[in-house]
């Protein structure tokens, strides 16, 4: 059998009020005679679920997660003749989709022909480009570069990475290069990025539809 104890006031052994109630759901607590705190009846509004939290003013607010976008794209087939200071990766790219791979949130938008990537939302992003190269001849340098525009027109190089290739037996030798930068995406219409291969003369960037050989990663870290 359950029992209910109804009281208007609880006192300590010295006769000091510890808790009192006016019968309408408003409670006052006192740890000391001159230090009391009034607790109004909770009247939280909104919906309690996994995307909200209870604020100090008894209202529910949306939980804002900084990491709302984690996206990755890869080159699906070899790109021959990378031979300039910026040979754009402007075709044959796909969002990763092999079993075991995953993404978070909305996808980046890729424009074939220009190599431009458009961000799905504003924020501070970690952007990284990784390229695997193969060649059966020496190349003094092999590289990858990242360019950004803040006006949807003029691009500036903001990151580069380099490695050399030196075959020892006439067969293909390989290099791996990477470059990364934090990008402040204040406007999804005007702020875009593109990636390019770098080499003094023709070399092949490796691509594959099942594994990441040449790939580009975008992670939204938080608000701008």
C-alpha positions in Angstrom: 0.0 0.0 0.0 1.4 3.4 -0.9 1.3 6.4 1.4 1.3 10.1 0.9 2.7 12.6 3.5 1.3 16.1 3.1 2.9 19.0 4.9 3.2 22.8 4.4 6.5 23.2 6.1 9.6 21.2 7.2 11.7 22.6 10.0 15.1 21.7 11.5 15.6 20.8 15.2 16.1 24.5 15.9 12.7 25.5 14.5 14.1 27.0 11.3 12.1 26.4 8.2 14.0 24.2 5.7 11.2 23.8 3.0 7.8 25.4 2.8 5.1 25.3 0.2 2.1 27.5 -0.6 0.0 24.6 -1.8 0.1 25.8 -5.4 3.4 24.2 -6.5 5.6 27.0 -5.4 8.4 25.8 -3.0 10.8 27.8 -0.9 13.9 26.3 0.6 16.1 27.7 3.3 19.6 26.5 4.3 20.0 29.5 6.7 17.5 31.7 8.3 18.5 34.6 6.1 19.3 32.8 2.9 16.2 31.4 1.1 15.6 30.5 -2.5 12.2 30.4 -4.2 11.6 27.5 -6.6 8.7 28.2 -9.0 6.8 25.3 -10.3 8.4 23.9 -13.4 6.4 24.9 -16.5 8.8 23.8 -19.3 7.6 24.3 -22.8 8.6 22.5 -26.0 9.4 18.8 -26.6 11.8 16.7 -24.6 13.8 14.5 -27.1 17.3 13.8 -28.2 17.7 17.1 -30.0 16.7 19.4 -27.1 17.9 20.2 -23.7 16.2 21.9 -20.6 17.4 25.4 -20.1 17.7 27.2 -16.7 14.6 29.1 -17.5 12.6 25.9 -17.7 12.2 26.0 -21.5 13.5 23.5 -24.0 16.2 24.6 -26.5 17.6 22.9 -29.6 20.9 21.1 -29.2 23.3 22.7 -31.6 26.1 20.3 -32.7 29.2 21.7 -34.2 30.1 18.6 -36.2 27.1 18.4 -38.5 29.0 17.7 -41.8 31.7 15.1 -42.4 32.0 14.3 -46.1 34.6 12.6 -48.4 35.0 12.3 -52.1 37.5 10.3 -54.2 38.9 10.0 -57.7 37.2 7.0 -59.3 39.8 6.4 -62.1 43.4 7.3 -62.8 44.1 10.8 -63.9 47.0 10.9 -66.4 49.0 13.9 -67.4 49.1 15.9 -64.2 51.8 18.2 -65.5 51.2 21.8 -64.4 51.4 23.9 -61.2 47.7 23.2 -60.7 46.0 20.5 -62.8 42.4 20.6 -61.4 40.7 17.4 -60.3 37.6 18.4 -62.2 36.0 15.0 -63.2 35.5 11.4 -62.2 34.9 12.2 -58.5 32.3 10.4 -56.3 31.2 10.6 -52.7 32.6 7.6 -50.8 30.2 4.7 -50.7 32.1 1.4 -50.0 30.9 -0.8 -47.2 32.3 0.4 -43.9 32.6 4.0 -45.1 30.2 6.7 -43.9 29.4 10.4 -43.9 27.5 12.8 -41.7 25.0 15.4 -42.8 24.5 16.9 -46.2 26.9 16.2 -49.0 29.3 18.7 -50.6 28.3 19.7 -54.1 30.8 19.0 -56.9 30.8 20.7 -60.2 32.3 18.6 -63.0 34.3 20.6 -65.5 35.5 23.2 -63.0 36.4 21.1 -60.0 34.5 23.5 -57.7 33.2 22.1 -54.4 30.3 24.0 -52.7 29.7 23.7 -49.0 26.2 22.6 -47.7 26.2 25.1 -44.8 28.2 27.9 -43.3 30.8 27.2 -40.7 34.5 26.6 -40.0 35.6 23.5 -42.0 38.7 21.3 -42.0 39.5 20.6 -45.7 42.1 18.1 -46.8 43.3 16.8 -50.1 45.3 13.6 -50.5 46.8 12.3 -53.8 48.6 9.1 -54.6 50.9 9.2 -57.7 52.6 6.6 -59.9 55.4 7.0 -62.4 58.2 4.9 -63.9 60.5 7.9 -64.2 61.9 10.5 -61.8 59.9 13.5 -60.9 61.6 16.1 -58.8 58.3 16.9 -57.1 54.8 15.7 -57.0 52.2 17.8 -55.2 48.6 18.7 -54.3 47.2 22.2 -53.9 44.0 23.6 -52.4 42.5 26.8 -53.8 39.7 28.9 -52.3 37.5 31.7 -53.5 35.4 34.0 -51.3 33.7 35.8 -54.1 32.8 32.8 -56.4 35.4 34.1 -58.9 39.0 34.7 -57.9 40.8 31.7 -56.5 43.8 31.8 -54.1 46.2 28.9 -53.2 46.0 28.4 -49.5 47.8 25.0 -49.0 50.2 22.7 -50.8 52.1 19.5 -50.1 55.0 17.8 -51.9 56.9 14.6 -52.3 59.4 13.2 -54.9 59.4 10.1 -57.1 62.6 8.2 -57.8 62.2 4.7 -59.4 65.1 2.4 -58.8 64.4 -0.4 -61.3 62.5 1.2 -64.2 59.1 0.2 -62.8 56.4 2.4 -61.3 57.3 4.2 -58.1 54.8 5.9 -55.9 54.3 9.0 -53.9 51.7 10.2 -51.4 51.1 13.9 -50.9 48.6 15.8 -48.7 47.6 19.4 -47.9 45.0 20.8 -45.5 43.6 24.0 -44.3 40.8 25.5 -42.1 38.3 27.4 -44.2 35.8 30.0 -43.0 32.7 29.5 -45.0 30.7 32.7 -44.3 28.6 32.3 -47.5 27.9 29.1 -49.3 27.3 30.9 -52.6 30.7 32.7 -52.7 33.1 30.5 -50.7 34.2 27.4 -52.7 37.3 25.2 -53.0 39.0 23.2 -55.6 41.9 20.7 -55.6 44.8 20.3 -58.1 47.7 18.1 -58.9 51.2 19.6 -59.2 54.1 18.2 -61.2 56.9 19.4 -63.6 55.9 16.9 -66.3 53.3 14.2 -66.9 52.5 11.9 -64.0 49.4 9.9 -63.1 47.2 10.4 -60.1 45.7 7.1 -59.0 41.9 6.6 -58.6 39.6 3.7 -57.8 35.9 3.3 -57.3 36.3 1.0 -54.2 39.2 2.4 -52.2 40.6 5.9 -51.4 43.8 6.5 -53.4 43.1 10.2 -54.2 40.5 11.7 -51.9 39.2 15.0 -50.5 37.8 15.4 -47.0 35.5 18.1 -45.5 34.6 18.3 -41.8 32.5 21.1 -40.3 34.1 21.9 -36.9 31.7 24.6 -35.8 30.0 27.9 -36.5 31.7 30.7 -38.3 
